[in-house]
Amino acid sequence: MKRFTKVIIVFVCAVLLSGCHSSWNVKVDLTPEERQATELEIGTMRYEIKNFKGAEGEIPWKQIIRLSQAYEKQGEMDKAIKTYTDVLKGGKKTSVMMNNLGRLYEKVGEFDLAVAQYKRIVDEYFDTNYLYDITWAYIHAAQASKGTEALKYRKEAEKVFNAWQNEFRKTDEQTQQEIKKLREAEQAAK
């Protein structure tokens, strides 16, 4: 009996682990023609990536981006994300890929991972424009959280937004309003 219980537990754990990232997938409404065109795009991009003959060290970044976008269009967010993470793990990168990965993480609700990608761009490429994206990732995280987590994310959003404002000597009314709404929600919860 103990062995049977262990087998069942291992099986259930394996099923749960294998399905972790499938929760990133979303249902999309594509016509059969759109689905077929997207499948063709995926096949073409995979072929072009596999057979890419660029200069040494060059990667087929345009095809990689198009492949990820095709997966995203089909709602296969896990594959869209994996397309970028595989390239980045291999040591090749562009700020565009890192930004797109951050955007995908935001879409699937992985706000901390999105922030990490945007921060990488700021740190590695010294591109402070991404402070704005970090601000919005924190705002979305605060909106999806409650209590002390929401407070932590709101404070981070304010801090990064202030850095963005100081850097570029401008402001953004929509961002200010969203941060204000978060503060008001905190006050109402007290």
DRENDO-1510 file (C-alpha; in Angstrom, 1 decimal, always signed):
<recs>
REC; n; res; u; v; w
REC; 1; MET; +0.0; +0.0; +0.0 .
REC; 2; LYS; +2.8; +2.4; +0.8 .
REC; 3; ARG; +4.4; +1.8; -2.5 .
REC; 4; PHE; +1.1; +2.5; -4.3 .
REC; 5; THR; +0.7; +5.7; -2.4 .
REC; 6; LYS; +4.2; +6.8; -3.3 .
REC; 7; VAL; +3.6; +6.0; -7.0 .
REC; 8; ILE; +0.4; +8.0; -7.0 .
REC; 9; ILE; +2.1; +11.0; -5.3 .
REC; 10; VAL; +4.9; +10.9; -7.8 .
REC; 11; PHE; +2.5; +10.7; -10.7 .
REC; 12; VAL; +0.4; +13.7; -9.4 .
REC; 13; CYS; +3.5; +15.8; -8.8 .
REC; 14; ALA; +4.7; +15.0; -12.3 .
REC; 15; VAL; +1.4; +16.0; -13.8 .
REC; 16; LEU; +1.4; +19.2; -11.8 .
REC; 17; LEU; +4.9; +20.1; -12.8 .
REC; 18; SER; +4.4; +19.4; -16.4 .
REC; 19; GLY; +1.5; +21.7; -16.5 .
REC; 20; CYS; +3.1; +24.6; -14.7 .
REC; 21; HIS; +3.9; +26.7; -17.7 .
REC; 22; SER; +0.9; +25.5; -19.7 .
REC; 23; SER; -1.1; +27.9; -17.5 .
REC; 24; TRP; +0.6; +30.6; -19.5 .
REC; 25; ASN; -1.3; +29.6; -22.6 .
REC; 26; VAL; -4.4; +31.6; -23.5 .
REC; 27; LYS; -7.3; +30.8; -25.6 .
REC; 28; VAL; -7.4; +32.8; -28.8 .
REC; 29; ASP; -10.1; +33.0; -31.5 .
REC; 30; LEU; -8.4; +32.4; -34.8 .
REC; 31; THR; -10.2; +31.4; -37.9 .
REC; 32; PRO; -8.9; +28.2; -39.5 .
REC; 33; GLU; -7.2; +30.3; -42.2 .
REC; 34; GLU; -5.5; +32.4; -39.5 .
REC; 35; ARG; -4.4; +29.4; -37.6 .
REC; 36; GLN; -3.0; +27.8; -40.8 .
REC; 37; ALA; -1.2; +31.0; -41.7 .
REC; 38; THR; +0.3; +31.2; -38.2 .
REC; 39; GLU; +1.4; +27.5; -38.3 .
REC; 40; LEU; +3.0; +28.2; -41.7 .
REC; 41; GLU; +4.8; +31.2; -40.2 .
REC; 42; ILE; +6.0; +29.1; -37.3 .
REC; 43; GLY; +7.3; +26.4; -39.6 .
REC; 44; THR; +9.0; +29.0; -41.9 .
REC; 45; MET; +10.7; +30.8; -38.9 .
REC; 46; ARG; +11.9; +27.5; -37.3 .
REC; 47; TYR; +13.4; +26.5; -40.7 .
REC; 48; GLU; +15.1; +29.9; -41.2 .
REC; 49; ILE; +16.5; +29.9; -37.6 .
REC; 50; LYS; +17.8; +26.3; -38.0 .
REC; 51; ASN; +19.4; +27.1; -41.4 .
REC; 52; PHE; +20.6; +30.7; -40.6 .
REC; 53; LYS; +24.0; +31.5; -42.1 .
REC; 54; GLY; +25.0; +34.8; -40.7 .
REC; 55; ALA; +28.3; +36.3; -39.7 .
REC; 56; GLU; +30.1; +34.6; -36.8 .
REC; 57; GLY; +28.3; +35.4; -33.6 .
REC; 58; GLU; +25.3; +36.8; -35.4 .
REC; 59; ILE; +21.9; +35.4; -34.5 .
REC; 60; PRO; +18.7; +35.4; -36.6 .
REC; 61; TRP; +17.0; +37.8; -34.2 .
REC; 62; LYS; +14.4; +38.9; -36.7 .
REC; 63; GLN; +13.2; +35.3; -37.2 .
REC; 64; ILE; +13.4; +34.6; -33.5 .
REC; 65; ILE; +11.1; +37.6; -32.8 .
REC; 66; ARG; +8.7; +36.6; -35.6 .
REC; 67; LEU; +8.6; +33.0; -34.2 .
REC; 68; SER; +7.8; +34.2; -30.7 .
REC; 69; GLN; +5.1; +36.6; -32.1 .
REC; 70; ALA; +3.5; +33.7; -34.0 .
REC; 71; TYR; +3.4; +31.6; -30.9 .
REC; 72; GLU; +1.9; +34.5; -29.0 .
REC; 73; LYS; -0.7; +35.0; -31.7 .
REC; 74; GLN; -1.8; +31.4; -31.2 .
REC; 75; GLY; -2.0; +31.9; -27.5 .
REC; 76; GLU; +1.0; +29.6; -26.9 .
REC; 77; MET; +2.6; +32.0; -24.4 .
REC; 78; ASP; +4.9; +29.3; -22.9 .
REC; 79; LYS; +6.4; +28.7; -26.4 .
REC; 80; ALA; +6.7; +32.4; -27.1 .
REC; 81; ILE; +8.5; +32.9; -23.8 .
REC; 82; LYS; +10.7; +29.8; -24.3 .
REC; 83; THR; +11.8; +31.1; -27.7 .
REC; 84; TYR; +13.4; +34.2; -26.0 .
REC; 85; THR; +14.7; +32.4; -22.8 .
REC; 86; ASP; +16.5; +29.8; -24.9 .
REC; 87; VAL; +18.3; +32.5; -26.9 .
REC; 88; LEU; +19.1; +34.5; -23.8 .
REC; 89; LYS; +20.3; +31.5; -21.9 .
REC; 90; GLY; +22.7; +30.8; -24.8 .
REC; 91; GLY; +24.4; +34.1; -24.1 .
REC; 92; LYS; +23.0; +35.9; -27.2 .
REC; 93; LYS; +20.8; +38.9; -26.6 .
REC; 94; THR; +19.4; +42.1; -27.9 .
REC; 95; SER; +17.5; +44.7; -25.9 .
REC; 96; VAL; +14.5; +44.2; -28.1 .
REC; 97; MET; +14.4; +40.5; -27.2 .
REC; 98; MET; +14.7; +41.3; -23.5 .
REC; 99; ASN; +12.0; +43.9; -23.8 .
REC; 100; ASN; +9.7; +41.5; -25.6 .
REC; 101; LEU; +10.3; +38.8; -23.0 .
REC; 102; GLY; +9.4; +41.3; -20.3 .
REC; 103; ARG; +6.2; +42.2; -22.1 .
REC; 104; LEU; +5.3; +38.6; -22.4 .
REC; 105; TYR; +5.9; +38.0; -18.7 .
REC; 106; GLU; +3.6; +40.9; -17.9 .
REC; 107; LYS; +0.9; +39.4; -20.1 .
REC; 108; VAL; +1.0; +36.1; -18.2 .
REC; 109; GLY; +1.1; +37.9; -14.8 .
REC; 110; GLU; +4.8; +37.2; -14.0 .
REC; 111; PHE; +5.5; +40.8; -13.0 .
REC; 112; ASP; +8.7; +40.1; -11.0 .
REC; 113; LEU; +10.1; +38.3; -14.0 .
REC; 114; ALA; +9.1; +41.3; -16.3 .
REC; 115; VAL; +10.7; +43.7; -13.9 .
REC; 116; ALA; +13.9; +41.6; -14.0 .
REC; 117; GLN; +14.0; +41.7; -17.8 .
REC; 118; TYR; +13.5; +45.5; -17.9 .
REC; 119; LYS; +16.1; +46.0; -15.3 .
REC; 120; ARG; +18.6; +43.9; -17.3 .
REC; 121; ILE; +18.1; +46.3; -20.2 .
REC; 122; VAL; +18.7; +49.3; -18.0 .
REC; 123; ASP; +21.8; +47.7; -16.4 .
REC; 124; GLU; +23.4; +46.1; -19.5 .
REC; 125; TYR; +22.5; +48.7; -22.1 .
REC; 126; PHE; +22.2; +51.8; -19.9 .
REC; 127; ASP; +18.9; +52.5; -21.5 .
REC; 128; THR; +16.9; +54.4; -18.9 .
REC; 129; ASN; +13.8; +54.6; -21.1 .
REC; 130; TYR; +12.9; +51.2; -19.6 .
REC; 131; LEU; +12.4; +52.8; -16.2 .
REC; 132; TYR; +8.9; +53.6; -17.6 .
REC; 133; ASP; +8.2; +49.9; -18.4 .
REC; 134; ILE; +9.5; +48.9; -14.9 .
REC; 135; THR; +7.1; +51.4; -13.4 .
REC; 136; TRP; +4.1; +49.9; -15.2 .
REC; 137; ALA; +5.2; +46.3; -14.4 .
REC; 138; TYR; +5.2; +47.3; -10.7 .
REC; 139; ILE; +1.8; +49.0; -11.1 .
REC; 140; HIS; +0.3; +45.9; -12.7 .
REC; 141; ALA; +1.8; +43.8; -9.9 .
REC; 142; ALA; +0.3; +46.1; -7.3 .
REC; 143; GLN; -3.1; +45.9; -9.0 .
REC; 144; ALA; -2.9; +42.0; -9.0 .
REC; 145; SER; -1.8; +41.9; -5.3 .
REC; 146; LYS; -3.3; +42.6; -1.9 .
REC; 147; GLY; -2.1; +43.9; +1.4 .
REC; 148; THR; +1.6; +44.3; +2.0 .
REC; 149; GLU; +2.5; +42.9; -1.4 .
REC; 150; ALA; +0.5; +45.6; -3.1 .
REC; 151; LEU; +2.0; +48.2; -0.9 .
REC; 152; LYS; +5.5; +47.0; -1.7 .
REC; 153; TYR; +4.9; +47.1; -5.5 .
REC; 154; ARG; +3.2; +50.5; -5.3 .
REC; 155; LYS; +6.2; +52.0; -3.5 .
REC; 156; GLU; +8.6; +50.5; -6.1 .
REC; 157; ALA; +6.4; +51.9; -8.9 .
REC; 158; GLU; +6.7; +55.4; -7.3 .
REC; 159; LYS; +10.4; +55.1; -6.8 .
REC; 160; VAL; +11.1; +54.0; -10.3 .
REC; 161; PHE; +8.7; +56.5; -11.8 .
REC; 162; ASN; +10.4; +59.3; -9.9 .
REC; 163; ALA; +13.7; +58.2; -11.3 .
REC; 164; TRP; +12.2; +58.2; -14.8 .
REC; 165; GLN; +10.8; +61.7; -14.3 .
REC; 166; ASN; +14.1; +63.0; -13.0 .
REC; 167; GLU; +16.0; +61.4; -15.8 .
REC; 168; PHE; +13.8; +62.8; -18.6 .
REC; 169; ARG; +12.5; +65.9; -16.9 .
REC; 170; LYS; +8.9; +65.1; -17.8 .
REC; 171; THR; +5.9; +63.4; -16.3 .
REC; 172; ASP; +3.0; +61.2; -17.4 .
REC; 173; GLU; -0.5; +61.9; -16.2 .
REC; 174; GLN; -1.8; +58.4; -16.7 .
REC; 175; THR; +1.0; +56.9; -14.6 .
REC; 176; GLN; +0.5; +59.4; -11.9 .
REC; 177; GLN; -3.3; +58.6; -11.8 .
REC; 178; GLU; -2.7; +54.9; -11.5 .
REC; 179; ILE; -0.2; +55.3; -8.7 .
REC; 180; LYS; -2.7; +57.7; -7.0 .
REC; 181; LYS; -5.5; +55.0; -7.4 .
REC; 182; LEU; -3.2; +52.5; -5.7 .
REC; 183; ARG; -2.6; +54.8; -2.8 .
REC; 184; GLU; -6.3; +55.5; -2.4 .
REC; 185; ALA; -7.0; +51.7; -2.5 .
REC; 186; GLU; -4.5; +51.3; +0.3 .
REC; 187; GLN; -6.2; +54.0; +2.4 .
REC; 188; ALA; -9.6; +52.5; +1.8 .
REC; 189; ALA; -8.3; +49.1; +3.0 .
REC; 190; LYS; -7.1; +50.5; +6.3 .
</recs>
